[in-house]
Amino acid sequence: MIEARGIKRTFHAHGAFTGAHVVQALRGVDFTLPDGGAVSFIGESGCGKTTLGRILAGLETFDEGELLVDGADVGSLGKRGRDEVFRSIQIVHQDPYSVLNPTRTIAATLGDPLKMIARRRGEKDKGAQQARARELLELVGLQPDGVLQKFPHQLSGGQRQRVVIARALTVDPKVLIADEAVSMIDVSMRLGILSLLRDLRERLGISLVFITHDVATARYLGEGGELHVIYRGEVIERGPVETLIQSPVHPYTQCLLSAVPVLKGLEEPGPDRLLPKDMLDANVETPGCLFEPRCPFATDKCRAEHPVLGAETIAGVEVQHACFHPEVRNVAAVDLETV
């Protein structure tokens, strides 16, 4: 189980036009990922989702907060202890084109981590390592004989992403972090990758953290889990996936759901469809609600006070939100055949 408490991360950046400035990537994120469970994070580009994923995978440090894995505080562990923890948490990157070494065959790509595991266990049977590589490729839906001796450029985008997942599985992880894992894959292949990740969670009991801007994929992959809506580094609404999609109360969540494209003649936007009143300007800091400059319902209280995430029952639905004016709105697209 992973438990994050008040995770904060700040970057000091320098832009050609903006000059030196501070970027608050994460502003105190809390969440719990149970064994075999799923947590999804959705939000616009630049909201801190990827930074959070890199922190969970040990690829990025955090400034404040606590990160507990199976009850152990990662910050209090030595290097060997941290390495062991983060070995059990593997990340599936967004771009399968850049994370595979173009000069190495798939056999070599899978062979290196398998050799490392074998050395740690005192095993010397190369045949067992080769058999494991074939087993992993079959597990992710690839034919070993047609893949092992190929280089990444000889595979399709979907095949490469399956190889990336197979490589992550070589160390028998407990958690997979899928960071926009299908956004750079051909649309015709996306469902196959999503089904594979969902199947791994069900068959192997692997916990899943899904980072995306796509509500539909979060709904499919995170079934039975929690959905966290993150805005400028802060979780502003969270809850069970279906509850949050069907009954969102925060205006930002409602804007995200309203932006989901619909097929004319098959679907229509929700009757309460909502759009932000302005573009995002990440350089604008307010003492109040972070979404206030774009919120259609902002008041003087929103400009002066910062709302905190808390539980409340609205229209018979228990929700967790950070808003002074929450209201359930029907913004999701409606399938006309079900009306």
Secondary structure as the mmCIF struct_conf table of DSSP 4:
data_model
#
loop_
_struct_conf.conf_type_id
_struct_conf.id
_struct_conf.beg_label_comp_id
_struct_conf.beg_label_asym_id
_struct_conf.beg_label_seq_id
_struct_conf.end_label_comp_id
_struct_conf.end_label_asym_id
_struct_conf.end_label_seq_id
STRN STRN1 ILE A 2 GLY A 15
TURN_TY1_P TURN_TY1_P1 ALA A 16 THR A 18
STRN STRN2 GLY A 19 LEU A 33
TURN_TY1_P TURN_TY1_P2 ASP A 35 GLY A 36
STRN STRN3 ALA A 38 ILE A 42
TURN_TY1_P TURN_TY1_P3 SER A 45 GLY A 46
BEND BEND1 CYS A 47 GLY A 48
HELX_RH_AL_P HELX_RH_AL_P1 LYS A 49 LEU A 56
TURN_TY1_P TURN_TY1_P4 ALA A 57 GLY A 58
BEND BEND2 LEU A 59 GLU A 60
BEND BEND3 ASP A 63 ASP A 63
STRN STRN4 GLU A 64 VAL A 69
TURN_TY1_P TURN_TY1_P5 ASP A 70 GLY A 71
STRN STRN5 ALA A 72 ASP A 73
HELX_RH_3T_P HELX_RH_3T_P1 VAL A 74 SER A 76
BEND BEND4 LEU A 77 LEU A 77
HELX_RH_AL_P HELX_RH_AL_P2 LYS A 79 ARG A 87
TURN_TY1_P TURN_TY1_P6 SER A 88 SER A 88
STRN STRN6 ILE A 89 VAL A 92
BEND BEND5 GLN A 94 GLN A 94
TURN_TY1_P TURN_TY1_P7 PRO A 96 SER A 98
BEND BEND6 VAL A 99 LEU A 100
TURN_TY1_P TURN_TY1_P8 PRO A 102 THR A 103
BEND BEND7 ARG A 104 ARG A 104
HELX_RH_AL_P HELX_RH_AL_P3 ILE A 106 ARG A 121
TURN_TY1_P TURN_TY1_P9 GLY A 122 GLY A 122
HELX_RH_AL_P HELX_RH_AL_P4 LYS A 126 LEU A 139
TURN_TY1_P TURN_TY1_P10 VAL A 140 GLY A 141
HELX_RH_3T_P HELX_RH_3T_P2 PRO A 144 GLY A 146
TURN_TY1_P TURN_TY1_P11 VAL A 147 GLN A 149
HELX_RH_3T_P HELX_RH_3T_P3 PRO A 152 GLN A 154
BEND BEND8 LEU A 155 LEU A 155
HELX_RH_AL_P HELX_RH_AL_P5 GLY A 157 LEU A 169
TURN_TY1_P TURN_TY1_P12 THR A 170 VAL A 171
BEND BEND9 LYS A 174 LYS A 174
STRN STRN7 VAL A 175 ASP A 179
BEND BEND10 GLU A 180 GLU A 180
TURN_TY1_P TURN_TY1_P13 ALA A 181 MET A 184
BEND BEND11 ILE A 185 ILE A 185
HELX_RH_AL_P HELX_RH_AL_P6 VAL A 187 LEU A 204
STRN STRN8 SER A 207 THR A 212
BEND BEND12 HIS A 213 HIS A 213
HELX_RH_AL_P HELX_RH_AL_P7 VAL A 215 LEU A 221
TURN_TY1_P TURN_TY1_P14 GLY A 222 GLY A 224
BEND BEND13 GLY A 225 GLY A 225
STRN STRN9 GLU A 226 TYR A 231
TURN_TY1_P TURN_TY1_P15 ARG A 232 GLY A 233
STRN STRN10 GLU A 234 PRO A 240
HELX_RH_AL_P HELX_RH_AL_P8 VAL A 241 GLN A 246
BEND BEND14 SER A 247 SER A 247
BEND BEND15 HIS A 250 HIS A 250
HELX_RH_AL_P HELX_RH_AL_P9 PRO A 251 SER A 258
TURN_TY1_P TURN_TY1_P16 ALA A 259 ALA A 259
BEND BEND16 VAL A 260 VAL A 260
STRN STRN11 LYS A 264 LYS A 264
TURN_TY1_P TURN_TY1_P17 GLY A 265 LEU A 266
STRN STRN12 GLU A 267 GLU A 268
TURN_TY1_P TURN_TY1_P18 PRO A 271 ASP A 272
BEND BEND17 LYS A 277 ASP A 278
TURN_TY1_P TURN_TY1_P19 ALA A 282 ASN A 283
BEND BEND18 PRO A 287 GLY A 288
TURN_TY1_P TURN_TY1_P20 LEU A 290 PHE A 291
HELX_RH_3T_P HELX_RH_3T_P4 GLU A 292 ARG A 294
TURN_TY1_P TURN_TY1_P21 PRO A 296 PHE A 297
HELX_RH_AL_P HELX_RH_AL_P10 ASP A 300 ALA A 304
BEND BEND19 GLU A 305 GLU A 305
STRN STRN13 GLY A 310 ILE A 314
TURN_TY1_P TURN_TY1_P22 ALA A 315 GLY A 316
STRN STRN14 VAL A 317 HIS A 321
BEND BEND20 PHE A 324 HIS A 325
BEND BEND21 ALA A 332 ALA A 332
STRN STRN15 VAL A 334 ASP A 335
HELX_RH_3T_P HELX_RH_3T_P5 LEU A 336 THR A 338
#
